[in-house]
Amino acid sequence: MEQLEKYSQALATKLGESVQIKDPVQLYEPLSYIVSLGGKRLRPILTLMSCEFFGSSFEKAMDAALAVELFHNFSLIHDDIMDNAPLRRGEITVHEKWDLNTGILSGDAMLILAYQLFENYKASLSCQGNIYTFGRNLGIAFQLQDDYLDAFGNPENFGKQLGGDIITNKKTILYLLAMERATEAQINELTGLYSIQPENPSDKIKNVMAIFESSGAAELTRKEIVKYTQKANDVLDKIAISSENKKVLRDFGDYLMKRTV
């Protein structure tokens, strides 16, 4: 969406300034590294967009947007450690590039920076509940889509190891729905597959994906993505912004629902 480019460029500049490499280098260099990997940065962009839609300059929300992005990257560093993931956004993960302790400490440092950025704001209640509900439902749709793409995405543009959740036995929405809807034989097979971590996981991934498909879990996940996107769109009617701005937010939600990365 070309309309988002101004937010993206302004955010990239401020983000680079907020995580400059300084002493101790071994702590701040990983922060600069993970931010340099890019990513879609949809959460902070939506923060800036929402501020402008309510009649203020998006610059006033910049610290909040930075806090959202830094907090997100903190969670990614720790998530990669927990999953023992080798790649993030197509590049080496922080704990693999440095070491485990550096990954943990760098993630903690990003969390502290995020909290500090929020200290610049006073509390604002106008339309807060509805815009929160919009973001919450859109966030659920985004996470469901992320779970789905981890198994069924295109490995050439997904940017992460395909089937990573299956390899690490992570019980995502696909797993939970399969356990609810699969046959007894499929449940037993899935339980067994999620109790092992073979050196060559390709067969495990293939067999688990087959159960996700045949049980209807994959199809139902796709429907849940649509449902939560629609729930986000429905609450827009209660928010006091222009019809034009509501359309931009709806288009943003549709863009997320149709993404492949």
N, C-alpha and C positions, 0 to 999 in steps of 0.2 A: 504494500500500500504506500504510494508515493507521499501521501499526506503525513505519514509517520516519520519521514526522513528528517524533518527538522528536530523532532524529539530525539531521534537516534543519534544524530550528530552532536547535539548539545550534551546529551548524556555521556557519550563516549569521551568527550573532552574533559568533563568534570570527573568522570570515573578514573581516567588516567591520572588526574591531579590528586585524587584521594588515596591512591595506592602507590605513590612514588617509592622507589627503592631507597631506603635509608638504614641507618644503624638501628638494631642489628640486622645486617644484610641477610643472614640466613633465615630470619623471620619474615622480612618484608619482600624478599625476592619471589617467594612462592605466591604471595598475594598478587603481585604485579603479573606473574606468569599466568595464573588462572584467569584473571581479568582480560589479559591479552588474547586469550583463546576465543573471545567473542561470545557467540551464542545469540539467541534471538532477542533477549532482553525485553520480552513482552511485558513482564510485570512492572518494571519501572516506567516503560513507555506508557502503559495504561495509567499509571499514577500521574504522570505529567499531563496526559490528555484529559483526565478527569478534572484536574485543577483548572485547566483552561476552559473547559465546558461550563464551569460554574462562575466564569467571569473574571478570573484572576490570571495573571501571567503564569505560564507554566514554570518559569524560573523560581517562583515561590515554593514550588513543590519539589525542587531539585534535590534538596537534602533528603526528603522522604523517599524519592525515587532511588537515590544512591543507597540509602539504608536498605531498601527492599532488595536491590541487586546484590549488595554485599552479604546480606543475610542469606540470600539464595545460594551464593557461591560458597559461603561457609558450610551450608548443608550439603552441597555437592562434594566438597573435599571429604567430609566425614562419611558421606554415603559411599563414596568410592573406596574408602578404607574398609568399611563394613562389608562391602561386596567383593573386596579384593579385585576391583576393576582395573584393567590395564590401560583403558582409553577413556578420555573425556573430550567430546567435541573433536574426535579424530586424532587427538594428540595424547602423549603420555600423561597419566594422572600425577598429581602432586606427590603422593606418597611413593610412587614408583620412580619419579624423577629425582627426588631427594631421599627421604626415608620416612618411616612410620611416625616417629616422634615429631619431625618437622611438619608433617601433614596435620597432625592433631593440633599443634601449637599455632600454626598459621590459620587454621580454621577458627580457632578460638579468638585470634586477633581480629579476624574479619567480623566476628560476632560483636566484639566490643566496639569496633568502629561503627557498626550499624546502630547500636544503641546510642552512641554519642551523637550521631547525626540527628536523632529524634529529639534530643534535648533542646533543639532550636525552636520547637513549636509549642504553642499553647493548645489546649483542647478546643475543636470546632465541631458542633452537633448538627448543623444544617444538612439534611438529606443523608446523614451519616449511615443510618441503618439500612436504607435502600441501596446505596452505592456499595456498602459492605456485602449485602446479600447478592448483588450482581456479581461482585468479584469472587465471592465464595463459590457460587454455582459455576461460574466460568472456570475457576481454579479446579473444581472437581472434574469438570469435563476435560480440562487440559491433562490432569493426572491420569484419568482413565484412558485418554488417547495415548499418553506416554507408555502406559502399561501395554496397551494393544500393539503399538509400534515396536516395542522391545521384542515382541515375538514375531510379528507379521510385517514389520517395516522393511524398507529397501536397504540392504547393508551398504550400498554405495553412497547413500546420502543421509543415513540415520545418525552417523557420527559417534555411535557407541557400538560395543560388541553386541551383535544380534543374538538374542536368546540369553542375555546376561542374567535376567531374572530367573530363568529356568535353571541355568547352570548353578546359581547360588541358592536354589530352592526357596526363592522369595515368593510368598503366597499373595500374589496380586489378585485383582478382581477376576482375571481369567481363571485362576486356580480355584478361587472360592465359588464361582458360578459353576465350574465343571464339577466340583465336589457335590454341589446341590442337584445337578441335572444329569450326571453321567450314570451309566449302568453300574451294577455292583462290580462287575469284572473290570470296568474302566476305572472305578474308584480304587480298587485294589492295585491296579497297574500304576495309577498316578501316585498313590501313596508310596509305592515301592520306588518309583523313579525319583520322588522328592526326598528319598532317604539316602541317595548315593551321589557321589561327585566323581564320575569317571575321568580318567586322564584325557580321553578323547570324547567330548560331550556331544558330538554331532548326532549320534543315534538317539541319545536322550532327548535332545531338542526336537528332533523330528517326531518322535513318538508322543511327546507331550503336546506338541502343536496339533497332532492328529486328533488327540482326545479333546483339546480345546475346540476344534472345528466340529467333530462328530457329535459332541455333547450339546452343541448349541451355545457354548459359552462365548465363543468369538462373536457370533451374531448378536447375542444379547448385550455384549460389551459395546458393540457399535451403536445399538439402540440407546444404551445408557448415556453414551456421549452426546447423542442428539437430544435426549431428554433434558440433561443438565444445561446444555447450551440454550435450549428453549426456555427453561426456568429462569436463566439469567436474562434472556431477552424480555420475558414477561414483566419482570420487575422494573424495567426501564420506563414503563408507562407511569410509574409512581414517582419518578425523579423529575425535579423541576429544572430541566434543561431543554434546549430547543429541539424540535423534531429533526433538524439537520444533524445535531450532535448525537441524538439517539441513534440515528441511522449509522453514523460512524462506529458507534459502539457495537451495534448489531453486526455490521460488516466485520468488525474485529473478531467477534465471537465466531462468525462463520469461517473466517480465515483460520482460526485455531482448530476448528472442527475438521477442516479439510486438509490440514497440514500433513506432510509426509516425513518431516524431520523433527 
